[in-house]
Amino acid sequence: MAGPRDRLGYMRTVVRGSPVDPPWSLPGMLLSRIREGMAPKDSPLTLEDVMASPEYRDLMTPAVKEGDLAPDFELQRAEGEGTVRLSSLCEERPVALVFGSYT
């Protein structure tokens, strides 16, 4: 069961946004959660369900170590037209994958 510290940590992680989600202020997120409860009414899972799941806990453990080859994956192009696969980029030139904030 996720405690208040776990919930706050989760919110602090998602507050920065992502390539598909805009940033969301922590106070705004807290007010929204208080108003709506911890999950929207149509959600099949609560925040506690997600944080207690083995899949979520597994995300906290790195599966790839420094120096390992990255697993091949495919992503949508930023321009919105088609996809790009990591292996096709590696054929052309070296690729550096940067995760998290680099500013």
NORGIUR-V686192 format. One record per residue. SS is DSSP state (A for helix, B for strand, O for the rest). PHI is phi in whole degrees, 0 to 359 (* if undefined). D_CENTER is the distance of its C-alpha to the mean C-alpha in Angstrom with 2 decimals. Layout:
BEGIN
ss->SS phi->PHI d_center->D_CENTER
ss->SS phi->PHI d_center->D_CENTER
END
This chain:
BEGIN
ss->O phi->* d_center->20.37
ss->O phi->284 d_center->17.92
ss->O phi->265 d_center->20.01
ss->A phi->302 d_center->19.90
ss->A phi->295 d_center->18.63
ss->A phi->297 d_center->15.60
ss->A phi->298 d_center->14.93
ss->A phi->296 d_center->15.45
ss->A phi->300 d_center->13.17
ss->A phi->298 d_center->10.25
ss->A phi->297 d_center->11.47
ss->A phi->294 d_center->11.93
ss->A phi->286 d_center->8.34
ss->A phi->277 d_center->7.32
ss->O phi->297 d_center->10.83
ss->O phi->286 d_center->10.29
ss->O phi->83 d_center->8.76
ss->O phi->206 d_center->7.19
ss->O phi->301 d_center->9.58
ss->O phi->249 d_center->10.01
ss->O phi->241 d_center->9.86
ss->O phi->289 d_center->12.51
ss->O phi->302 d_center->12.61
ss->O phi->220 d_center->13.99
ss->O phi->296 d_center->16.49
ss->A phi->299 d_center->16.37
ss->A phi->300 d_center->19.92
ss->A phi->297 d_center->19.16
ss->A phi->296 d_center->16.32
ss->A phi->298 d_center->18.79
ss->A phi->298 d_center->21.59
ss->A phi->296 d_center->19.77
ss->A phi->294 d_center->18.86
ss->A phi->294 d_center->22.51
ss->A phi->294 d_center->23.85
ss->A phi->267 d_center->21.89
ss->O phi->88 d_center->21.49
ss->O phi->277 d_center->18.23
ss->O phi->211 d_center->17.36
ss->O phi->301 d_center->18.86
ss->O phi->299 d_center->22.13
ss->O phi->272 d_center->21.22
ss->O phi->282 d_center->18.10
ss->O phi->284 d_center->19.06
ss->O phi->236 d_center->16.80
ss->O phi->265 d_center->16.77
ss->A phi->301 d_center->14.23
ss->A phi->298 d_center->16.57
ss->A phi->300 d_center->16.40
ss->A phi->296 d_center->12.67
ss->A phi->291 d_center->12.85
ss->A phi->272 d_center->16.07
ss->O phi->289 d_center->15.06
ss->A phi->300 d_center->15.55
ss->A phi->297 d_center->12.52
ss->A phi->294 d_center->10.24
ss->A phi->298 d_center->12.76
ss->A phi->294 d_center->12.75
ss->A phi->296 d_center->9.19
ss->O phi->280 d_center->10.94
ss->O phi->251 d_center->13.67
ss->O phi->298 d_center->13.66
ss->O phi->261 d_center->15.33
ss->O phi->245 d_center->16.49
ss->O phi->264 d_center->18.89
ss->O phi->304 d_center->20.15
ss->O phi->95 d_center->22.61
ss->O phi->289 d_center->21.38
ss->O phi->288 d_center->21.15
ss->O phi->287 d_center->17.71
ss->O phi->294 d_center->17.37
ss->O phi->289 d_center->18.24
ss->O phi->210 d_center->15.79
ss->B phi->233 d_center->16.29
ss->B phi->229 d_center->14.47
ss->B phi->292 d_center->15.97
ss->O phi->290 d_center->18.01
ss->O phi->299 d_center->17.25
ss->O phi->286 d_center->20.76
ss->O phi->90 d_center->19.94
ss->O phi->249 d_center->22.69
ss->O phi->82 d_center->21.97
ss->B phi->231 d_center->19.60
ss->B phi->224 d_center->19.64
ss->B phi->251 d_center->19.54
ss->A phi->304 d_center->18.96
ss->A phi->299 d_center->22.34
ss->A phi->290 d_center->24.19
ss->A phi->291 d_center->23.03
ss->A phi->294 d_center->24.10
ss->A phi->292 d_center->27.49
ss->A phi->276 d_center->28.14
ss->O phi->192 d_center->27.11
ss->O phi->297 d_center->25.01
ss->O phi->233 d_center->21.28
ss->O phi->251 d_center->19.13
ss->O phi->261 d_center->15.36
ss->O phi->243 d_center->13.82
ss->O phi->245 d_center->10.35
ss->O phi->88 d_center->9.67
ss->O phi->280 d_center->12.50
ss->O phi->233 d_center->15.75
ss->O phi->265 d_center->17.89
END
